[in-house]
Structures are given as C-alpha cells and as structure tokens.
Amino acid sequence: MRELDELLQRYLERRYPQATAREQRAFERLLQRQDPQLQAYLLGEAQTQDAELQDVVDAIREHRA
C-alpha cells in the first residue's frame, strides 16, 4: 500500500537514524506484521498491546507531515 510506504519512508529518513537500538529493533518487529494489521496501527484504527511497538507506531504517526 502506497500510503504505508510513505509513512514508513518518512520515519526512516527523519527518526530511524537517531533512534535507540531498542526502537530500531521494535521497528523491525513492526515490519513483520501483515499489511492490514500494520495499516490499522499506523492509521490509528487499532493499537498493539506491545508497548515497544506502540511507541514506534506513535513515532511513525508523529512524522506523517
């Protein structure tokens, strides 16, 4: 999905390089999710019960603009 790609690309460019190793690992785990689940997280339709993943989701959503 193009919108997911754009959200993830912005995060990679703007935050990932400065992210902690823990956040980078959580991001990599997030990418293992299926597209529909990833879409629900990133568009605010669902939240994950994994606090580390949710922190990354929140960071990605902050870098939308």
N, C-alpha and C positions, 0 to 999 in steps of 0.2 A: 504494500500500500504506500503510495507516494507521500501522503501526509506523515505517516510514521517515519519514513526515511528522512524527511526534512527535519522533524523534531529531533531524531537521534543524531543527525549530522550537526545540527546547531550545538547540541550538548557536547559532542565530541570535539568540536572546534573551540568552544568557549569555556568549558569547565573540565572536561576529562583530563587534559594535560596537567592541571593543578590539583586534581582530586587525590585524596589519600589512596593508598594501596587498597584499603578496605572498601572504599567507594568504587574503585575500579573493578575489584572482584565482584561486588554486588551488581554493577552494571553488566558485567559479562554473564552473570547468572540470569539477569533480567532478559538478556538477548536470547536465552534458551527457551523462553516462553513462546507459545504459539501466537501467531499474529492476532487472532481475535481477542485473546487474553491481554496481550500487550497493548492493543488498541484500547481496550476497556480501561486499563490502568492509565494510559497516557492522556486519554480524553476525559478522565475524571468520572467515568461511568462505574468504576469499581476500585476497590482498594485491596492491596495484598495484606495478608496477615503477617508477613515477614517485614519487620521494622527496617532492616537494611535496604531491602528492595523498595519499600515505600519512600525512604529517604531519597533514593536515586530517582524514583518516579517524580517526586516533588521537585527535585533539582532540574530534571528534564523539562517539566512543565514551567518552571521559572524562566527557562531560556527559550521560550516559544517565540518571542518577538525578535 
